[in-house]
Amino acid sequence: MSHPSSPPTTHGRFASWRAQWLIFAAPFVLVLLVRATPVRSQTSNYEFNDSHFHLTNNIQEGPTIHDFLNMMGNKAGRVALFGVPLQQQWSYQVDGDRAPTYYLHSDAALYYYSFTDAWIAMAYKSLPKEQQARFDPMITGFNPTDMYAADHIRRVLQTFPGVFTGIGEFTIHKEFVSAKIPGEVASLQNPALDRIFDLAAEVGLVVILHNDIDIPIARDVAKDESEPAYLNQLKVVFKRHAKTTIIWAHMGLGRLVAPPKEHLAQIEAMLRDPDFRNVYLDISWDEVAKYFVASPEATKGLADLIERYPDRFLFGSDAAAPADQSKYLKVFYQYGPLWKSLDAETSGKVRLRNYERIFDEGRRKVRSWENAHVPSVS
């Protein structure tokens, strides 16, 4: 055993040098290990995250948020949560005692129902923190033709700090719906929409926009070469608001808005263009899924596009006030052929990780804005 005053042995000097080297190198080794480790989804124990879900329907009814958590079960990890901003009027002169529950059930008007935002906020706040973490509530109870719509969004954030992650789904052009709303028709060329997008960019809000790519007419898609009615206007808006994170709902499709002849090529042209790097697409709604599971060729076309741009697509259910889990999961299972067609990495991004990346960033930015603009936020 060496005396304390003895000079260090060669072995001792080596041990000392090794310890110093490890202290110096450890951070770099850790970085290399982190980079070499495959990214694991926060919600990888679930089958999907849902970028598009309505807790309520057109008459503001639906399951409680606690019941909906049971429907999510071990299938859905996180959910973008919103109501329906358009209330179906029950007009006795039109419908008598037959109370309509859906916008296609009556010729009576729809009107904007702003209380939906408070309803969603209070449902969210009724949950414990660990359950709140599974939801990203969205503000949707505003009239997009109103220059004061942006002020409504700001007031909601100030009234319910720590709750919302984005705005939407809100509608500009939508088959059947647009014609049922009295007053000014919503338009992509309305400066009120610019104010909404500008505020979203300032705050960091994720935007979910419903705008049909085309008008709902029975096109002969084999012969009609005309450009979809709203595509150019959409591109102008998207490009003008390059700092706003926008999810274009349903890839612009609808019940009677079938994919135009060059639909996937038109979508790809946008995805390829760096001017639209802020634009993402959700594939939600059973009325949209029907087009892409109608044939192996249709499924392959979408799958090939998604695999070329795997970071730009999100799954969403577009379920509205589902009565049970089977109704909630309908669209996820409807897309079964698509999940089988995608490679595992791409499928994981569309079902899980793209949601996490986009909505986590939205949460972070909105909370930062609230800390700077809402005195009560700690």
ZASE-15631 format. One line per field, with one value per residue (C-alpha): residue number from 1; x, y, z. Coordinates in Angstrom, 3 decimals, m for minus. Example, Ala and Ser with C-alpha at 12.3 -4.5 7.8 and 13.67 -1.06 7.14 Angstrom:
seq = c(1  2);
x = c(12.300  13.670);
y = c(m4.500  m1.060);
z = c(7.800  7.140);
END
This chain:
seq = c(1  2  3  4  5  6  7  8  9  10  11  12  13  14  15  16  17  18  19  20  21  22  23  24  25  26  27  28  29  30  31  32  33  34  35  36  37  38  39  40  41  42  43  44  45  46  47  48  49  50  51  52  53  54  55  56  57  58  59  60  61  62  63  64  65  66  67  68  69  70  71  72  73  74  75  76  77  78  79  80  81  82  83  84  85  86  87  88  89  90  91  92  93  94  95  96  97  98  99  100  101  102  103  104  105  106  107  108  109  110  111  112  113  114  115  116  117  118  119  120  121  122  123  124  125  126  127  128  129  130  131  132  133  134  135  136  137  138  139  140  141  142  143  144  145  146  147  148  149  150  151  152  153  154  155  156  157  158  159  160  161  162  163  164  165  166  167  168  169  170  171  172  173  174  175  176  177  178  179  180  181  182  183  184  185  186  187  188  189  190  191  192  193  194  195  196  197  198  199  200  201  202  203  204  205  206  207  208  209  210  211  212  213  214  215  216  217  218  219  220  221  222  223  224  225  226  227  228  229  230  231  232  233  234  235  236  237  238  239  240  241  242  243  244  245  246  247  248  249  250  251  252  253  254  255  256  257  258  259  260  261  262  263  264  265  266  267  268  269  270  271  272  273  274  275  276  277  278  279  280  281  282  283  284  285  286  287  288  289  290  291  292  293  294  295  296  297  298  299  300  301  302  303  304  305  306  307  308  309  310  311  312  313  314  315  316  317  318  319  320  321  322  323  324  325  326  327  328  329  330  331  332  333  334  335  336  337  338  339  340  341  342  343  344  345  346  347  348  349  350  351  352  353  354  355  356  357  358  359  360  361  362  363  364  365  366  367  368  369  370  371  372  373  374  375  376  377  378);
x = c(0.000  1.500  2.224  0.119  3.280  4.599  4.545  1.677  2.299  1.865  m1.399  m2.555  m1.651  m3.569  m6.626  m6.547  m6.197  m9.022  m11.346  m10.608  m11.141  m14.490  m15.650  m14.649  m16.033  m19.261  m21.445  m20.262  m20.798  m24.312  m25.118  m23.895  m25.986  m29.095  m28.599  m28.048  m31.142  m34.333  m36.916  m39.615  m43.146  m44.426  m47.629  m46.166  m48.258  m51.323  m52.364  m52.936  m53.222  m56.322  m55.788  m59.493  m62.224  m65.535  m66.738  m70.139  m72.469  m74.548  m76.880  m74.023  m74.696  m72.216  m70.481  m68.864  m65.119  m64.809  m66.899  m64.820  m61.616  m63.057  m63.695  m60.082  m59.029  m55.679  m56.283  m55.985  m53.107  m53.764  m56.641  m57.154  m60.429  m63.083  m66.785  m68.872  m69.053  m72.248  m75.512  m78.420  m81.489  m84.676  m87.262  m90.759  m91.986  m89.667  m89.473  m92.400  m91.880  m89.133  m85.993  m83.022  m79.659  m77.457  m76.986  m78.396  m81.537  m83.207  m83.548  m83.366  m80.299  m77.034  m75.572  m72.258  m72.275  m69.420  m70.211  m68.707  m65.229  m66.171  m67.849  m64.713  m62.483  m64.542  m64.667  m60.873  m60.420  m62.582  m59.810  m56.750  m53.426  m52.321  m55.543  m55.430  m52.050  m53.843  m55.858  m55.128  m58.290  m58.969  m60.858  m63.535  m66.543  m65.956  m67.375  m64.533  m66.262  m66.078  m63.106  m63.546  m63.035  m59.364  m60.418  m62.699  m59.757  m57.559  m60.275  m60.691  m56.935  m57.017  m60.064  m58.769  m54.969  m53.171  m55.967  m55.893  m53.315  m54.899  m57.951  m60.343  m61.721  m63.340  m64.923  m64.686  m66.107  m67.965  m70.583  m74.151  m72.908  m71.877  m75.311  m77.057  m75.365  m77.235  m75.349  m72.004  m70.588  m67.189  m64.420  m60.716  m60.363  m61.825  m59.324  m61.029  m59.374  m55.991  m56.432  m57.163  m54.074  m51.896  m52.948  m52.355  m48.799  m48.184  m49.429  m48.205  m51.682  m52.088  m54.803  m57.188  m58.969  m61.840  m62.026  m63.244  m60.834  m63.740  m67.447  m69.769  m70.834  m71.028  m67.876  m66.976  m63.451  m62.290  m63.065  m63.151  m59.708  m60.654  m58.747  m60.551  m62.537  m60.740  m57.233  m55.574  m57.222  m56.080  m52.507  m52.501  m53.697  m51.259  m48.329  m49.301  m49.341  m46.123  m45.504  m48.804  m48.948  m51.939  m53.549  m55.771  m58.616  m59.657  m57.151  m59.889  m62.394  m65.953  m69.147  m69.716  m66.295  m64.530  m60.816  m60.308  m58.514  m55.099  m55.783  m52.710  m50.477  m51.889  m51.271  m47.743  m46.951  m47.729  m45.767  m42.757  m42.851  m40.924  m43.430  m45.929  m43.667  m46.129  m49.027  m49.981  m52.877  m55.201  m56.910  m59.871  m63.567  m65.191  m66.448  m62.817  m61.543  m64.109  m62.230  m58.867  m59.979  m62.295  m59.659  m56.099  m55.004  m56.538  m54.927  m51.548  m51.727  m52.220  m49.704  m47.017  m47.615  m47.474  m44.247  m42.644  m43.711  m44.069  m43.825  m46.767  m49.789  m51.825  m54.543  m57.791  m61.126  m63.482  m65.841  m68.537  m70.141  m69.638  m71.986  m69.492  m65.968  m66.885  m68.269  m65.193  m62.780  m64.701  m62.428  m59.205  m60.247  m61.677  m58.131  m56.860  m55.723  m53.691  m51.922  m50.984  m49.642  m47.360  m43.936  m43.670  m41.735  m44.168  m47.204  m45.847  m45.418  m48.908  m50.636  m48.540  m45.388  m46.423  m49.196  m46.737  m44.279  m46.848  m49.037  m46.143  m44.654  m48.067  m48.462  m45.008  m45.557  m49.059  m47.981  m45.046  m47.380  m49.792  m46.967  m46.120  m49.684  m51.930  m51.004  m52.576  m50.389  m47.497);
y = c(0.000  3.367  6.000  9.165  11.194  8.709  9.765  8.258  5.003  4.648  2.861  5.684  8.334  6.415  6.071  9.798  10.658  8.258  9.828  13.314  12.173  10.610  13.797  15.786  13.344  12.277  15.089  14.367  10.653  11.338  13.506  10.776  8.171  10.357  10.965  7.299  6.234  6.036  8.691  7.071  8.425  9.834  7.891  4.806  2.537  3.834  3.247  6.861  10.485  12.250  15.650  16.283  15.510  17.204  16.507  18.009  17.982  20.643  21.034  21.109  17.621  14.788  12.509  13.938  14.278  11.525  9.168  10.090  9.201  5.718  5.595  6.593  3.652  2.243  3.288  7.085  8.727  12.424  14.311  17.791  18.642  21.063  21.582  22.504  26.267  26.151  25.534  24.084  26.225  24.425  26.409  25.338  26.918  24.588  21.401  21.462  19.000  17.147  18.476  18.408  17.267  17.627  20.333  18.092  17.318  20.678  23.588  25.976  28.152  27.553  30.237  30.752  29.491  31.087  29.388  26.198  27.479  27.940  24.536  22.846  24.777  23.789  20.144  20.162  21.872  19.209  16.661  15.973  17.166  13.777  13.444  17.050  16.229  13.965  16.841  19.906  22.044  24.325  27.628  27.485  29.599  32.628  34.033  34.178  37.018  39.248  41.608  41.142  37.349  37.703  39.644  36.764  34.371  36.657  36.990  33.218  32.817  35.495  33.966  30.383  30.571  27.251  25.505  26.030  24.985  26.236  27.369  25.317  23.415  26.485  26.722  29.068  27.201  23.976  22.108  22.619  24.520  27.862  28.447  27.806  30.608  33.940  37.144  37.624  34.558  33.488  34.056  33.365  36.941  38.536  40.577  39.216  35.894  37.612  39.025  35.528  34.038  36.953  36.451  32.703  33.394  35.876  33.495  30.232  28.744  25.685  26.364  23.697  25.080  23.490  24.782  22.632  22.512  22.706  23.379  20.388  19.556  16.261  16.552  14.101  13.849  11.965  14.981  18.083  19.686  22.920  23.832  23.331  26.438  27.412  26.052  29.280  31.352  28.821  28.940  32.742  32.654  29.901  31.724  35.082  33.523  31.548  32.006  30.366  26.598  25.443  22.011  21.840  19.573  16.597  17.447  19.795  17.002  16.395  14.433  15.686  17.204  14.201  14.255  16.238  14.424  15.854  16.068  14.236  16.015  19.368  18.481  17.323  20.562  22.429  20.047  20.324  24.137  25.680  28.558  26.103  24.522  25.708  23.673  20.172  17.933  15.803  12.771  12.837  12.056  8.872  10.803  11.384  7.918  6.399  7.853  6.412  2.923  2.534  0.602  m0.668  1.938  4.804  3.569  3.180  6.673  8.252  5.954  6.798  10.524  10.262  8.254  11.006  13.625  11.651  14.687  16.536  14.293  13.616  11.142  12.506  10.858  13.822  11.961  14.242  13.370  9.593  7.444  4.639  3.463  1.619  4.826  6.745  4.223  3.857  6.015  4.622  1.109  2.343  3.388  m0.145  m0.601  2.604  1.563  m1.725  0.122  2.500  1.527  1.349  4.600  6.628  5.033  5.951  9.562  9.903  8.141  9.484  11.514  14.312  15.174  15.279  17.494  20.028  20.238  20.153  23.169  24.840  24.254  25.658  28.814  29.512  29.060  31.422  34.037  33.682  34.146  37.416  38.689  37.233  38.507  35.538  32.952  31.914);
z = c(0.000  m0.985  1.595  1.040  0.306  m2.262  m5.949  m7.910  m9.718  m13.488  m12.831  m10.594  m13.170  m15.853  m13.622  m12.909  m16.627  m17.518  m14.943  m16.296  m19.894  m19.014  m17.329  m20.416  m22.981  m21.263  m22.663  m26.215  m25.814  m24.502  m27.525  m29.871  m28.085  m28.205  m31.911  m32.570  m30.615  m32.715  m31.769  m29.679  m29.766  m26.485  m27.065  m28.715  m26.502  m28.351  m31.936  m32.921  m31.901  m33.187  m34.829  m35.441  m32.896  m32.015  m28.477  m29.358  m32.351  m34.136  m31.153  m28.606  m27.250  m26.854  m24.362  m21.256  m21.518  m18.886  m21.014  m24.030  m22.175  m21.769  m25.531  m26.173  m24.015  m25.118  m28.741  m28.809  m26.969  m27.504  m29.092  m30.536  m28.814  m30.017  m30.247  m33.286  m33.810  m35.876  m34.033  m35.998  m35.393  m34.414  m36.339  m35.491  m38.736  m40.671  m38.611  m36.202  m33.355  m35.222  m33.535  m35.952  m34.582  m37.684  m40.280  m43.029  m41.012  m41.610  m44.016  m41.065  m40.625  m38.816  m36.549  m34.767  m31.181  m29.240  m25.928  m27.336  m26.371  m22.714  m22.707  m24.030  m21.625  m18.587  m19.693  m19.980  m16.607  m14.941  m15.550  m13.398  m14.848  m16.135  m18.144  m19.354  m20.910  m23.404  m24.887  m26.989  m26.814  m29.774  m30.054  m32.719  m31.651  m33.891  m37.104  m39.659  m41.544  m38.461  m38.133  m34.362  m34.609  m33.670  m30.577  m29.563  m29.817  m27.721  m25.045  m24.838  m24.266  m21.570  m19.873  m19.970  m19.823  m19.888  m21.801  m25.576  m28.166  m31.382  m33.320  m35.416  m36.990  m38.527  m41.945  m44.894  m47.910  m47.129  m49.151  m47.826  m44.760  m46.276  m47.795  m44.456  m42.534  m42.716  m43.358  m45.043  m46.767  m45.460  m47.976  m48.347  m49.570  m46.436  m44.374  m41.247  m42.076  m42.343  m38.848  m37.530  m39.182  m38.064  m34.441  m34.734  m35.937  m33.110  m30.410  m31.961  m32.286  m34.509  m37.099  m38.420  m41.475  m43.386  m46.932  m49.791  m52.701  m55.129  m55.441  m54.853  m58.362  m60.198  m62.285  m64.980  m63.611  m66.681  m68.922  m66.744  m66.811  m65.026  m61.884  m58.562  m57.653  m54.450  m54.958  m56.102  m53.366  m50.763  m52.032  m51.853  m48.231  m47.212  m48.796  m47.277  m43.805  m43.962  m40.230  m39.287  m38.737  m40.792  m40.964  m44.043  m42.974  m45.119  m47.891  m49.153  m49.849  m48.697  m49.077  m52.627  m53.210  m54.664  m55.480  m58.688  m61.482  m60.509  m56.789  m55.500  m58.000  m56.881  m53.245  m54.044  m55.866  m52.647  m50.449  m52.747  m52.705  m49.759  m49.740  m48.200  m45.600  m42.926  m44.382  m43.228  m44.236  m42.183  m43.701  m41.321  m41.950  m43.186  m46.215  m47.178  m46.295  m48.675  m51.649  m50.643  m49.698  m52.689  m54.623  m54.202  m56.770  m54.789  m51.572  m53.247  m54.723  m51.310  m49.616  m52.182  m51.706  m47.916  m48.055  m50.156  m47.575  m44.328  m42.029  m43.555  m42.923  m39.774  m38.965  m37.551  m36.878  m37.380  m35.074  m33.659  m30.318  m30.737  m28.695  m28.105  m28.860  m32.050  m33.559  m32.436  m33.981  m37.258  m39.415  m37.954  m38.956  m42.260  m43.140  m42.505  m46.135  m45.897  m42.681  m44.342  m47.389  m45.491  m44.237  m40.439  m40.032  m42.134  m40.526  m37.092  m38.133  m39.596  m36.725  m33.811  m34.131  m36.484  m34.045  m31.152  m32.989  m34.216  m31.116  m28.642  m30.397  m30.388  m26.647  m25.947  m27.989  m26.649  m23.022  m23.660  m25.166  m22.247  m19.747  m21.467  m22.011  m19.284  m15.778  m13.958  m15.741  m13.507);
END
